[in-house]
Amino acid sequence: MSEDAAGDNELVKAEGHGHITFDDDARVGRQERPGLHRTSSRRRSLSHDSSRSRLAASPTTGIQIEYRTLSIHVSESRRVDETDSDIKKGAKKNEHGDYFANLSFHKLEVDQICQQLNVSKESGLSENAAANRLQRDGKNMLPEPKTNYLKKLALYLFGGFCSVLWVGVIIFFICWKPLSNPPSPTNLALAILVIIVILLQAGFSGFQDWSTQRTMKSILSLLPSDTQVLRDGKLITLPTTDLASGDIIHLKIGNRVPADMRILSHSGDIRFDRSMLTGEPDEIDGAVGCTDDNFLESRNIALMGTMVVNGSGVGVIVLTGPRSAMGRIANATVNAKERVPLIQKEIWRFVYIIIVLTIILALLILLTWVFWLRVKHFEFMNVVAMLNDVMGCVVAFIPEGMPVAVALTLMLVANRMKAVNILPKGLTTVETLGCVNVICSDKTGTLTQNKMFVTSIAFLDHEVDRQEFDRMALNDDAQENVQRLRQAAYLCNDAIFDPTTLSLPLDQRAISGNATDSAVLRMAALGNTGWASAMPRIFQIPFNSSNKWMLTLHGTDQSGEKDDQTYQALVKGAPDMLLPACTHFWSGETNSVQVLDDAGRADFKAYQDKLSRNAERVIVLCEKTMKIANQRGTNAFGDEVTQNAISALTIIGILGITDPARPETAWTVAECRRAGSRFFMVTGDYSLTAAAIARNVGIFTGDTDPDTFNTLHNPSAPSSLELRKGRLDGERRSLLLNGEHVGKLADEAWDRVCEYEEIVFARTTPEQKLRIVEELRRRDNVVAVTGDGVNDAPALRAADVGVAIVTGSDVAIEASDLVLLDQFDSVVDAIRYGRLVFQNLQKVISYLLPAGSWSEIWPVLINVFFGVPLPLSSFLMIIICVFTDLFLSLSLIMEKEEFDLLSLPPRNHKRDHLITAKIYIQAYLITGTMETVIAHSMFFLYMWKYAGIPASSLFFAFENYSAGFYGYSQEELNNFNATGQCVYFVCLVMLQWGNILAVRNRRMSIVQADPFTEKRRNPWLILSMIISLGIAIFVTEVPGIQTLFGTASVPIEFWFIPIPLGLAILCVDEIRKLLVRLFPKGPLARIAW
């Protein structure tokens, strides 16, 4: 089949990092065709005649329903650089355009399309045919990111510290044999131990990725996935993934279209919400016949991911999975290059620093041996001993347990976020939230409830109190203008009450329909509505985003009589579109129809602006009596209505509709601002309405009017530097910018825009939203974006943190970094947890470095340069890094926030690094130096007390430390050294107890935040101390370990002496914290981490 062949063409792949955007290019062509065309309307009328419509005339006959063009293109870069990428964008756009231009499913008649797809409309596909097509085309699933498992495995095993550790494995194997004769079992055991360490790190990295994938699956499992399909003449329910090209699908209100479908028949009033694809909230009326040459624009095509918001219908699937319109969008999105999270950059930075320092020290030891020790002290250090010292340097300086600790920290905080209904898709994304300094939030459904209510009612010359209007509506003898208003609101409406809830009070009834119609219906349904049955709907023109009005035509008592073709037309829509066509109005003062003059138009505009400033959406209800010459049900009838409907209208009334802000929105905005994040609104609503809502929820805080596009181009306007200075000084300057102006801003103007404290972007398109994000990011802002539609995917992907709503589209969820399952205020918790991650990671690294790096490298340096017998073996270094210190560091992961983290400004990712000079000073020069000196003192104390060898004799001993030294044999000296190494090891383990008690509080004293009281209780801390003690006993006391790795039992007193010394480290840090608190601007405070 030709269409299937066309669908099997190669999918477009985004080069670099692709973005999907929607543009209005096709609209340009339509603008050259002003007015309405009888030819196109007749074509649609004929198509509807073939459907089994329950209305005498099709609801769409007679007018070209236009809507936002679904042109798809892939931008080539994250940067907004239109000049350099125009050619590439055009190429991509044409590729998509050619793909859909070659499709003709929408042009064929119903019987032809069924014949083309080899399917019976009455019985559907057989199970065998469906299975064959599924095998040919694949599952009906959106494209998923392709995973290169070999590359991932290589990254797990050879990335980060593992690359250096593999060198160590090779060297240990070489030292095992052939360099050692006889082969050294200790070196073999060390090689195997390092391999275990590498596998442990790789395992945790793999587990981290698996956890991310599991989270994604749990998110997607929340989305509806079943569809009613006709197979073998039976209507059954199947998962959407099992649908094939040619399947006959039954749709009803509330269904999500499972694939691109050609509509075969419908109830006459079926409508689709394409906002997931286009970003436009308007609904598209369905059709049976072709309404446009473009596959994407023809209304007889139901696109995958759109929602059925009214009516029912039957369609045949023509494109599934990646071949569908949404599939092609998703394909470009998932093939886009992933942005490296900020925390990952910080970890890499730390890894690079440690690896460079390790290589420098290793080369220093190697060169020292080549040019000095090999010549002067060859018997002291042969090749095997030198390589062991080099690897001791590598093992000592690299904190092998850090990758595991980082992974576990991120996993734990991610689990905490899940407990508050936030699902982070990637663990490393969690920390990025702590850096966010700009939040660009959608309005409808995010800041507001997406539940409309009529709050203002007025006639042109008289405003009516809502409660007074309700009282009049309940009165059967109400004035005619009130009854006309209720009648128009009730009849010119596509919302309907759920029949199962009609017995409930009016405010509790469920309504099927869009939010605006639902609000109007609930207002109009109060009181007697018996006139509804007396005025049946004859014809309608649905609301659409181009016309921004809807029309219903109703019969009267005389309508349909042989010589009378008089009908009542009711129109509801945007004032800007309908007011120019109005000539009269119903007066609230005189209860009669009056002529609409210029003064009346001015009053109307003033009232409209008043409602808009109160965050109310304004709609106007109009009427007109029409006498139609042509016969009802004919194409000419629809054409005549269309040509004459919007003229000589009479205004009945004006309604102000409010979408109330969520109760938590104002608090959320205030908390985000307190956390140092600027909160911007990006909406498609009108500027006055958007500004009013912004004031209601605290986005705009000033009493003066915000700056506008004209202000930015005023010569006297402040510069970007002046705006920044004012913002940093606490000045809250506001800006209200329309989307049409976004593309007109030069770089200099954008510099000023990005320095405003409060911004509302109104009337924005998806392309403009993406542009806003890119411009903010180009100026070193860390941006979070919220969105739920397919059209939001580019901005979600472009942002540093994309936040999707779980009720949104699959593509938006796929493009986002985290998903909100409940209220929007959980973003505040997400920011707090993001900062907690970074703070706890800093504590973990500050804890690991003193013993796991600094106190381990000095024994190697003292051995090489001062000839002292090695105070700490490589095996014991690994045990400290991977076991004893790791378990203690895991207790730091469980730490709660020390103080209100939202009181801190967002982290500057270019300046505030994970590892700073202050942390190096604290970990190496203060705590690390104390631990190094104390541990060496314990080593020398043991050698003096049990061997009688003073420290002075051990320095520069070199090859003298051999048989005969102080009368000992070589074996006895080896035993002394092995025990001394274990003394050093046990001492470090216990000194780290004092270090962890100091590190867990950066500012507060342990008296204020001990690990036992409820506020900062951490039972894992004591448990981890017990575990580290058990590991130390196991390593030093088990005979098999002693034989294999050269350890020895530690004298009992050396298990107790380090305990008060560890407390001394805690006391020194307590004094440091006290001085920092007393003298916050003193020299010690300047270097405090």
N, C-alpha and C positions, 0 to 999 in steps of 0.2 A: 504494500500500500504506500502510495507516494507520501502521504502525510506522516506515516510512521517513519518512513525513511528520512524525511526532513527532520523529524524529531530526534533521530539517532545521530545527527551531526555532532561533531565534537563540541563539547561545552567550552564556553569562554573561560579562560583562566586569567586571573588578574596577575599582572607582572608587578613585582615589588609588593607594596602594600596597597591593595585595591580598596576602593570605596564604592559603594553603590549609591547613586543619587538619582533623583527624579527631576525631570525638567519640563519646561513648558514649550519646548521648541515647536511641537505640532500645533500649539495654540496660535502661533504666528500665522500659519496657513489659514486657520479658521477666522482670524480677524479680518482677513481680506474678503470675507463673505458676510457682510453685515445683513442683518435681517434673517428671516426664516425662509426655508426653501420648501416649496410644495412637493418637489420631486422626492426629497428624502423622507418627508413625512408620509407620503403615499406608500413608499416602500415599507415603512414600519407598520403602517396601517394594514397593509396586505399580510404582513407576517403575523400580525396579531389575529387577523381573521382566521388564520389556520390553527390558532390555539383554541383550547376549550375555555374561553373566558367566561366568567360568570356575569360580566357586565355587558350591557348592550353594545358598548363601544370600548375599544381598548383604552386603558388609562393613559397610554402614552401616545395615542394617535395625534398627529397634527403639530408636533413641535420637536425640533432637533434638541434632544437632551445632551448637553455637553458637560464634560467633567474634566477633572485634572488629567492631563495626558500622562500615560504610564510609559514614557520613554525611559529606557534604562541605559545608563552608561557607567563605565568604570573609570574613575579618576586614577591617574598614574602615580600620585604622590600624596603624602600627608600634607605637604606644603601647599598653600594656596598660591600657586604660581601659574596663572592662567596663560601667560604669554608663552612659556616654555612647553606647555603641555597641550595646547589647543589641537595640534595635529594628532597626537596620540589619543586624546579624548575622542576626537572625531572618528578615528579608526575603530575604537572600541564601540562607539555608539552605532556606527554603521554595521558592525558585525552583529550586534544585537538586533538592529533594525532589519537586516537581511534575513536573520533567522525567523523572525515573526512575519516578515513581509511575504515569505514563501509559503506560509500556511494559508489554507483555504477552507478550513473546517467551518468557519463562520459564514462562508458564502454559499455553502451547499444547502439544498432543501433538506427537510427532516428525513425523508426516505433515502435521499442520496447519501447523507452522512452515515446512516445506519448501514447502507450497502457498502459504503467505503470502508467502514470498520468491521464489516462482516458480523453484524449483530442484529438480533431481532428485538424490536422495541417492546414487544409484548412479553417475551420470555427471557431476555438478557443473554449473557454468555453461558455456555456450559462450563462445568467445573474443569473439564479437560482443556478447553480453549483458554480459560483464564490461567490455568497452570502453565500452559505453553507460553502465553504472553508474559507472564511473570518471569519465566526462565529467560525469555528473550530480552525484556526491558529492565529486569531487576525490580526490586521492591519499590513501592511507592513511598520513598523516603527522601528527605532533603539531603543534599550532599554533606558529608561529615569531613572534618579535616583529615587528610591522609597522614597516617603515622608511619614514619620510617623507624621500625623497631630496631633495626641494626644500628642506626645512628644513635637512637636513644640508649641502647645497651652500651655502645661505645662511650657515650657521654657519662653514663653511670659509672663505668669501670675505669675510665681514663681522665675524667674531668676533674677540675679543682685540684685538691691535694693528692688525689690518687695518682696523677701523672708522676709526681715525685716519688711517691711510695712504691710504685712499680720499679723505679730505678733501685730503690732499696731492696726490693725482693730479689732482683737480679744479682746485686752485689752480695747479699747474704747467701744466695745459692753458690756463687763463685767462691765465697769464703768457706763454704761447706766443703766443696771440692771443685776444682783440683788444688786450690791454693793451700788448703789445710791437709797436712799429712801426719797422722791419719785424719780422715774426714771429721769435721767438727759437728757433732749432733746439735750443739747449742745454736750454731748459725743456721742449720737446717730448720730447727724449731722456730727461730726468729723469722725466717723467710715465710714459713707457714703461718705464723701469727700475724705478720703484716698482711698476708693475703686474706686472712680472716677479717682483719680490720677493713680492708678494701671492700670485701664482699658485704660487710656490715653497713658501710656507708652507701654502697650501691643499692643494697636492699631497702634502706630507708628512703633513698631518692625514688626508687621504683614504687614503694608503698605510697609516697607522697603523690606521685602522678596517678596511681590507681585510685587514691582517695578522691582526687579531682574528677576523674572520669565517673566515679560512682556518684558524686554529687550531681554532675550533669545529667546522668540517667535518672536520678531521683527527681530532678526538676522537670525533665521532659515527660516523666511518667505522670505528672500532675495535669498535663494537657489532655483534652478530649481526644479519643483515638478510635472511636467506633462509628460506622456508617451503615445506613440501610442500602442494600444492593440487591438487584434482581438477578438471581442465578437459577437457571433451569426452570424458569417460570415461578420461582418462589422468592418472596421478599424476606431476606435474611439480614442479620447484623454481622458485619465483619470488621476486623481491625483495618484502619486506613492503609496500613502498610501492605495489605494483601489485595489491594485493588489493582486492576489491570486496565490497560487501554481498551475501550469498548464496553466496559461495565456500565450498566444502566443504574443510575443513582437516584434515590428519592430524597428530596430535600424538604425541610420544613423550617419554620421560624425557630431561630436559636441555633441551627446547625452551622458548623464551619465547613466550607466547601473543601473536600478532601483532595481534589486535583483539578487541573484545568478542564472544564466541562463545557460542552455545547448544550444549551437548553433546548429540549425537545417540546415541552409543553409546560404550562404553569397555570396558577389559579387566577391570573389576571392582575394580581397586585403584588407579585413577588418583587422584592427589592434586596439589594446587597450593599453592605457597608464595606467599602474598599479602603477605609482609612488605614488599615494595616499595611496596605501597599502604597498608597498615595499621600497619606498624611492629611487628606481632606476629610472632615467629619460628615460630609454629606452622603446621602444614600443614592444608589444608582438603580433605576428601574430596569427590571429584566425584560427581555424580548425573545421571540422565537426566530424571527427573521433577521437578516443582516442589517445593521444600522450604520456600519462604518467599514471602509475598506481595510482599516487597520485591525488586525486580530485583537490587539490589546484594548481597542476602544469600542469594539462592537459589543452591544449590550446583550447579545445572545450568547456571550461567553462568560461563564462564571469562573473566576480565577481562584486558584488554590489559596487558601488562607483567609478569604473574605467570609463575611458572616451574612447569613440570611436573617434579615431583620423584619421581614414582613412576607406573608403569603407562603406558598409552597410550590414545588415544581419537580419535574423529572428531567434529568440530563444524562448525556453519555460522555464518559471520560475520553478526552482526546490526547492529553499530555499528562504524564505522571512524573513524580520525583524530580530528578535534576533537569528534565526537559521542560518542566513547567516554568511559568514566569517567575514564581517565587523561587523555584529551584535554581534558576540561573542567577538570581540575586544572591541566594545562599552560597552558590558555588564560588562566586567571586569573593564573598565575605570570608568563607572558611579557608580559601587559598591565600588570603592575605597574610603577610608576614606578621607574626606576633610581636607586639611591643615588649621589650624586656622590662619587667617590673623594677621599680626603684630599689627595692630591698635586694633583688638579685644583683643589681649593679654594685650595691654596697658590699655584698658578700664577695663578689668577684674582686672588687678593689682590695679587700682585706686579704683574700687569697693571694693576689699578685704581690702585695707587699711582703707577706710572709715567705712566699716562694723565692722572691728576689733576695731577701735577707738570708734565707737558708742557703741559697746557691753561693752567695758571697762568703758566708762563714765556711761552707764546705770547701770552696776553692782556697780560702785562707789556710785551712788545715792541710789541704793537699799540698799547697805550695810550701808551707812551713816544713812539712815532712820531706819534700823533694830537696829543698835547698838547705835544710838545717838538720832535722832529726835523722834523716837517712845517712847524713855524713858524720855527724857528731855523736849520735846516740842510736845507732842502728839496732843494737841489742835490746834497747828499750822498746822500740816500736818497729816491727817488721811490716810487710805489706798487708797481711791480714789484720794486724792490730790497727794500722792506719785506716784501712777501709771500714773497720768496725767503728773507729772514732768518727769518720766522715758520716757513716750512717747513724751513729749516735747523735751527731749534730742535726741530721735531717729529722730523725725521730723526735729529738728533743725540742726543736724549734717549731715544728708543725703541731698545732693542737688537733690531733686526729679526731677527738670527740666532738669538735665544734659542728661539723655538718649534720651529725645526728641530732645534736642539741637544737640546732636551728630548725630542722625539719619537725622535731617534736614540739617546739615552741609554736610554730605556725599551725600545726595540726590541732593543738590544744585550744588556741584562741579561735580557730575556725569552728571548732565544736561549740565553744561558748557562744559564738555568733549564731550558730544554728538554733541554739536554745532560745534566742530572742527573734526567731523568724527571719534570719538573714542567711542566705546560702551563698558563701563565696565559692566560685567555680575554681579558682586557683589560689593555693595557699599563699603564694608570694604576693598576691594582690592585696591581701589583708592589710599589710603594713602601709601600702600606698595611700590608704585612706587617711592615715595620720599626717600626710603631706598635703592633702587637698586644701587649697586656699581659695578656690572658686567652685561653686556649685551652680550649674545651669539646670534649672528644674522646669519641667513642663507644668502647665497649669491644670488643665481639665483631668480630673481623676487622680491627680497627684497632690496638688495643693488644695483642690476643691473636691467635693464629694461626688461629682458627676451625677447629681440628682437635682433636677430643675424644679423651681417653685415660682409661681406667679406671685410677685410681691407688690406690684403697682398696676393699677387699672385706671384708665382715664379716657374721657372723650376729649376732643381737641380743645374745647373751651372750659373743661371742668374735670378736675382730678377727683376720683372717688376713693374714699377709704376702703381698704380691702374688706374689713369686717362689715362696713355698711353695704358694700356690694353683695356680700354673701347673704345679708339680711334681706335685701331687695330680691335676690334670686329665689329665695324661699317663698316670696309673696307672689301668688298667681296674678295679682293685679299690678305687677311691676310695670314701670314705664316702658314704652315701646323700644326706646334706645337701649335699655338694659337687656330686654329680651333679644333684640337684634344682635347685640354683642355676644350673649351666651350662645345664641343659635349659630352664629358664624364660627365661634371658637369650637363648638361641638361638631359641626358638620364638616368644616374645612380642616379635617384632622384624620391622620392615619393610625393613631393609637387606638387600641381597644382594651377593654377590661377583660381580665381572665375570667371566663364564666364561672369557674369554681370558687371565685372569691366575691361574687356579686352580693352575697349575703352579709359581707363584712362592712364595717363603716367605710366611708369614702376614702379616708386617708390611709386605710390599711389594705385596700384592694391592690392586687397585682395588675400591672399594665404591660401589654406588649406593644412596643413601639419605641421611637427615639425619645431622648430625654425632654426635648422641647415640646413635642406633641403630647407627651405624657403629662407634663405640667399644665398645659392648656386644657387638656381633657379633664383633669381632676378639678380644675377651676370651674369649667363649664357644666360639669355633670351634677353640680349641687342644685337640687330642686327638680321641678318637673321638666322632663325632656321628651314629652309625648310627641312634639312636633317633628322629631327626628324621622319617624316612620312616614310622616305625611310629605316629606321632601326627599325622595330617594335620589341617590347619586346616579347621575346619568353619564357623566364623563369627568375625567380628571387629568390634570397636568401635574405630575409629582414635583416636589421640591428638588432643586439641583444646585450645585455650587456655582454655576454660571449665572442663572437667572435669579437665584436666591428668593424664590417665591413658589408657592403652590396654588393651584386653582382646582376647585371642584364645582361642577355644574349640576344643579338640582332641578327636579321637576316641581311645578306648582300645581294648583288645582286645575288649571286650564291646560297645562303642558301635555302635549301628546294628542290633544283633540285634533280633529281633522283639519280645522282651519287656524289652529293656534300653535305656534312653535315658540312660545315664550318660556324662558328659563331664568333661574336665579343663579348668578355666578358669585361665588365667594372666593376671595383671594386673601392669602396670609403670607407675609414675608418681611424682608428687610425694608425699612423706611427709605433708605437711599435709592432703592430700585422702584418702589411703588409710588412714593410721594409725587414725582414729576407727572405721573399718569392720573392723579386725583384732581377732581374739579369741584367736589362737594364734600360735606361732612355732616355727620349726625351731631347735633348740638346737645350737650348735656344740660345746658341751661334752659333751652326752649323745647327740648324733646321733639325736634323737627330737623329736616334736612336744610342746610344752609350752603351758600356759595363759598368756596374756598378762595380767599384772596391772598395777596402778598403778606398781609399782617398775620393771617392764619398760618401761612407757611412758616413765617418767622417764629410764631408761638410753638408750632410743632417742633422745629429744629431746636429751640431752647429747651423744650421738655425732653427731647431725645438726649441732648447733651447732659441734662440734669440726671436722667436715669443712668446714662453711661458712667458718669462720675460716681454714681453709687454702686458701681460694679453690676449693673443690671443690663441684660441683653434685651434690646428693644425690638418688638415685632408689631406690625400694624395689621389690622383686620379691615378689609374693604369688601364692598358688594357692588353688584351691577346687574341690572335686569337686561337680558339679552333676548332678542328675537331672531331666531335662526331660520334662514330661508331653506336650507338644505335638509334632507330627510335624516332623522336620527339613525345612527349606525353606519352611515356611509363615510367614505374618506373625506368627501367634501364637507360633511358636518364638522369633523375634527379640524379641518383646515380653516373653516370659517370661524370657529371658536378661537383658534390660535391667533388668527389675524386681528381679531377685534377685542380680545379679552382685556389686554392691558391698555385701556384708554377709558376716559370719562368715568373713573372709579369714584365711589363715595366712601369716605373714611368712616368706619363704624366706631372703632376704638383703638386704643394703644395699650399694649401690655408690656410690663417690665418683668423680665424673668431672671431670677438669680440662681446661680450655682453656688451654694454656700461653701465657705471654706471648711475644710476638715477641722474638727475641734483642736487637734494637736498641731495644726500648721503654724500658728503664730509662735507657739513654744518652740517648735523645731527651728524656725527661722532665727529666733533669738538665741537659741543654744548654738547653732552653727556659727552665728556671728560672734558669740562669746568665745567660741573656739578659734576665732581668727579667720574663718572662711567667709568670703563674700558670697552672698546669696543672690543670684540673678534669676529672673523669670524669662523664659523663652516660650512664647505662645503664639498661636495663630489668631488670637482674638483681637478685637479693635483696641486701639491704643488707650482710649479713655476708660474702657471697661477694664483693661489689663492694669492700668495705673490705679484704678479704684480698688481692685482686688489686692494689688501690691500694698496699698496703704492699709487695707483691712488686716492683712497678715503680717505687716511689719517689714516688708521689703523696702518700701518707701517710708521713711520716718520723719522727714521734714514737713513743715507747713507750707513752704513755698512750692511753686510749680517746678517740675523737673526740667533740666536742660533738654534741648532737642537737637535735631540735625542742624538746624540753623545756628544754634549756639556754637557748635563745633567749628563752623566756618566764619564765625564772627572774629574780626581781627583783634578785638579786645578780649577774646576768650583766653582763659589761663592755659599755659603750656602743660605738657605732660609732667614735667619736673615739678611745676607748681601744684598740680593736682596730686602727685604722689606725696609731696611734702605735707599738703593739707590732709590727705588721707591718713598718713602716719601720725599726724598730730591729733587725729580724732575727728576731723571734719567729715561729715557724711553728705557728700554731694551726689545728687540723683540725676539720672539720664533716662529719657524715654525715647527709644529709637525704633522706627518702623522698619520692617524687613526690606521694603523697597529702597531704603537708603543704605543698606549694608553693602551692596555692590558698588556704591558710589564713593565709599570712604577710601581715601588714600592712606598710605602707611603712616603718615604723620597724624592723621585723624584717628587711626586705630590706636596709635600710641596714647592719645588722650582718652579714648573710649576705655581702654583697658586699665586706666588709673581711677576710674570712678568707683566709689564705694557701693553705690546702689544703682542697678540697671534693670530696666524692663525692655526686652526686645519683643515688639508686638508685630502681628501680621507677618510672621516669618514662615518661610518654606523650608523643607528639609535641606535644600542646598545652602540656604542662608544659615541654618542652624549649624551645619558642618563648618561653614566659613567662620562663624563666631568662635567655635571651639578651636579651630586651627589658629586663629589670630591670637586668642588668649594664650595658647600653648607656646606660640612663637615668642611670646614676651615673658617666658619663664614662669608661667602660672601652671600649677598642677590642678587639672580640671576634672571634676566629676560631672557626668551627664545622666539624667534620668530619661527613660523613654520606654515605649511599649510596642511600637509599630515597626513593620518591616522598613519603612522609610526612615526610621530612627537608627537603623543599624550602622550607617556610615559614621554618624556622630558618636554613637556608643563605642564603636571600634576606635575612632580617632581619639577619644578621651583617655586620660590616664586611668580613670575608673569609670566604666560603664555600668549603670545601675538600671536593671530591667524590672518590670513588674511581672509577677508570676502569671497574671491574666493576659499578658501581652502575647505577641506572636513568637513562634518558634525561632525565627531568624533574629529577632531582637534579643531573645534569651541567649541564643548562640553567640551573638556578638558582644554581649555584656560580660562584665567581670564578676558581678554578684547580683543576686535576685532577691527582691523583697517579697516576703510571703504575707506580710500583714500591713501595718500602718507605715506611713512615710517617716514617722518620727524615729523608727529604728535606725535611720541613717545616723542619728546622733550616737547611738550605741556603736555603730560600725566605726565611726571616727574615733571614739574612745578606745575601742579594742585595737584599732590600727596603731594608735600611739602607745598602747600598752605593749604590743608586740615589740615595737622598736626599743622601748625602755627595758623590757625584760631581756631582749637580745643583748643589749649593751651590758646588762648585769651579768649575763651568762659569760660573755667574752671577757669582761673584767675579772670574773672569777677564774676562768680557765687559764688566762695568760700567766699569772704569777708562778704557779706550780707546773702547769702544762707546757711552759715555754721557757720563761726566764730562769727559773730555778733548776731546769734540766740542762740548759745549754752551758751554764757555768761549770758544772763538773767536767764536761768535755774540754772546755777551754783551759781549765786549771790543769787537767791531765796533759794536754798537748804542750802548753806554753810554760808550765811550772813543774812538770815532771811528777806531779802527785798521782798516786794510784787512783784509778777512776772511781770517784765517790758514788756514782750511780750508773747501773748497767742499762743497756738499751732495752732489755726486757722489762725492767721496772719502770722505765720511762713510758713504754707503751701501756703498761697496766695503769699508771696514773692517768694518762690521757683518755684512754678508752673505757676504763672501768670505774675506778674510785672517783675521779673528778666528774665523770659523766653522770653518775647517779646523783651526785650532789647538785650538779647544774640543772638536772631535771626538776629538782625541788624549787629552783628559782623560777622555772616556767610557771609554777603554780601560784606565784606571788600575785596578790591583788594590787591595784594601783595604790601608790604610796600617798598621793595627794590628788586633787581634782585635775585630771589631765586636760580637761577642756579649758582650764585657765591658762594653758600655755599656747603660744602662737604655733601655727603649723610648722613642721620641720622644713627648713630650706634645704632641698635635696642637693644643691650645689655647694653648700657650705657646711651644713650639719651632718657629718658623715657618721656611719655606724661606729667606726673606730676613729677617734680623734687623737690629737696630740695629748690632750688632757687625760684620756683613758690610758694611753701608753705611759704617761708619767705616773699615773696612779698604779697601774698594773706592774710596770717594770721597775721604776726608780724608787717607789715607796714600798708597796706591799711585796713585790717580787724581790727587792733587795733585802728586806727584812727576812723573808723566808729563806733566801739563799744563804745569808749569813748564819741564821740559826741552824739550818740543816747541816751546813758544813761544820759548824761548831759541834753538833752532835756526832758527826763522823769522826772528827779529830778527838773529841772527848772519849769515844769508844776506843779508838786506836791507842790513846794514851793510858786509859784505865785498864784495858784487857790485854794489850800487847806491850804496853810500856814504851810505846814509840811516840815521842812528842811531835807536835805539828811542825815544828821547825825542821825536824829531820825528814819529814815527808816532802816538804817543798824542795824542788830541784833534786829529788832522789833519782829520777829517770831509771837507768838500768841498774842502779845500785839496789833497788827494791827487788832483790832476788835472793837466792839461797845464800845464807850467811848474814843477811841483814838483821842486825840486833840478835844474832845467834839463832834465827829461825830458819827452818827448811822452806823450800819453795811452796810446798803443800800447805804448811802452816800460814805462810804469808797470804796465800790465796784464800784460805779460810777466813783470816782476819779481814781481808778486803771484801769478801762476799758478805760477811756479817755487817761490816761498816756500811756497805751499800744498802743493806736492808734497814739499818738504823736510819740512814738518810731518807729512805723511802717512807718508813713509818712516821718519821718526824714530819715530812711534807704532807702526808695524809691528814695528820692531826692539826697541823698549822692551817690547813685549808678549812677546817671547821671554824676557826676564828675569822678567816677571810670571808667565808660565806655569810656569817652573821653580820659582818661589816658591809658587804656588798649589797645585801638585800634592801638596805635603806640608803638612798643617796643623800638625803637631807636630814631625815629625822633620826633621833637617837633611838637606840634599841630599847631604852626605857619607855619611849613614846609608842613604839611599834614592835613589841616583842612577838615572837612566833607562837605565843600561847594564848593571848587574849583573843576574843572573838573577832574583832575588827580586822586584824592582820594574822589570824591563826593560820599556821602552815604545818600540819602534822607530817607532811612529806619530808620536811627538813630533818626532823629527828630520825625518821625512818631511813633516810638516805645516809645519814651519819652512821647508823648501825650497819647498813649494807656495806659502806666503804670500809668500816672497821673489819667486818667479816671477810671482805676480799683481801685486806692486808694480812690478816691472820692466815688465810688459806694459802696465799702466795709464799709466805715466809716459813710456814710450819709444816706443810705437806711434804713428805719425803720425796715423792716422785717429782714434784716441781723443783725441789732443791737440787735433785740430781740432774734434771734436764736443763734447767736454766741457771744453775749456779747460785741459788739463793740459800739463806741460812736462817736459823732461829735467832730472834732478837732477844737480848737480855731483858728481864722483866722491867728493870727501872727505865729503860728507854721507851717503854710503852706509856709511862706516866709523866716523864719530864716534859714532853712536848705539849701536854695539855695546858698548863699555865702559860707557856710561851705562846700558844694559839690565842689565849685570852688577852695576852699582851698586845698582839696584833689588833684585836678588836678594840682595846682601850686606846691605842694610838690613833686609830681611825675615828673613834668617838671624840677624841680631843680635836682632831682635824675638823670634824663636822661642827663642833661647838664653836671653834674659832671662825669658821665660815659663816655660821648663823649670827655670831656677835659682830663680825666685821665683814658684811656682805660685799664691800668694795675694796677689801684689803688684798694684799698680794696673794695670800693663800686661796682666797675666793676666786681669783682670776684663773688659777690653774686647777680649780676643783672641777671634777667631771660631773 
